[in-house]
């Protein structure tokens, strides 16, 4: 009697993987933890409070949206909302009021994510769209809420409504250094408008591009957003993701490489006089390069497409920094490239096995 055989039929892919959404998201959370430790060290308990408020708002908003849409609420605890809340908080200054990241996280989850159908269906990075919403809605708080690192240890009262340090005053007094509340990118941006004062511009840029300034940028002793200042801690998180097999290097390498190239090409006053290391370490380039430009949902799936995406985002970052009205271009460059992802995937799609490329 012939043996009965049962065959399981399923669609491709047929190669399994131990990774899943929950594991990847919590790996990212772990990788972002060193930057949180640095944020506490430089900006004090206020940084932890802002991060906690942002993450709590993100998870709660996700849960409420899923309940409203009558979808399984266990998706609210897969780690994706926590990642969105962390990244949103990391992209705001430490001096903003507590409700600002709450509003940003709620917008990121409800509008940028759930309105499109939830995880896997959003067309742009939710945290970055939340940040863009905050910059458009509360520009003063988002561009003047800087706190000098270690200021909290001095026992000074922090005015969350006006805690920025005016860069022009520091430049005039000759006291511009890495410990000021003014961000290095703000300081560099102002030098581009000093066409009638070339000596002053050159002096400030020399201070910003100095070895001491680069060292402070690497360690995090600068003014900036909560999670972007300490490059060394962000590198630790990136190494963890690489070891866990989560981080694919085409996107971050193409993005960081293009920022360095274009930073040298036109990141100074003229051509070929920029400091590529400064532009890599200043602002949110490292945070964006390893934790936001690598978003699996909103970036191309093809190998060529990932490289094109990274180069395009790097070029846009430097164009905005040099000629835009905002000193930092990382967030907006990634958002703009997110919108171009479907087109990039379409024109970089590899041929199917056995398919012949048509001429003309």
Secondary structure, 3 states (H helix, E strand, C coil): CCCCCCCCCCCCCCCCCCCCHHHHHHHHHHHHHHHHHHHHHHHCHHHHHHHHHHHHHHHHHHHHHHHHCCCCHHHHHCCHHHHHHHHHHHCCECCCCHHHHHHHHHHHHHHHHHHHCCCCCCCCCHHHHHHHHHHHHCHHHHHHCCCCCCHHHHCCCCCCCCCCCCHHHHHHHCCCCCCCCCCHHHHHHHHCCCCCCHHHHHHHHHHHCCHHHHHHHHHCCCCCECCCCCHHHHHHHHHHHHHCCCCCHHHHHHHHHHHHHHHHHHCCCCCCCCCHHHHHHCCCHHHHHHHCCCCCCCCCCCHHHHHHHHHHHHHHHHHHHHHCCCCCCHHHHHHHHHHCHHHHHHHCCCCCCCCCCCCC
